[in-house]
Amino acid sequence: MTLVISPQTLPPSVTLEKVQKLSAALTAREQLLRQIIARFEGHYASSLSELNQRLAARQSPEHPAWEDAIEWGNAVDQLAQAQLTQNILAWLINLLKRSTSL
């Protein structure tokens, strides 16, 4: 079974311009998430994995490191989701650009 997706099968509200705006907004979100991650990396001078290991071994004070580890982990997860979404949007933009050049 072959799935055929063309701009004609998309809702009329899905336009190249709107998808490009979504992509730009998502790029800004990715930048913010990277800044959050970098702030934690700088503050703890380690990776999230290393901080979690120190917390598990009780080598770091639980407060506020535990809360920071949760926020840091959420930022890492959200960045991964944003990157996947960005890949999907790039694919959709490519599809929409090809359809407008036909």
Secondary structure, 3 states (H helix, E strand, C coil): CCCCCCHHHCCCCCCHHHHHHHHHHHHHHHHHHHHHHHHHHHHHCCCHHHHHHHHHCCCCCHHHHHHHHHHHHHHHHHHHHHHHHHHHHHHHHHHHHHHHCC
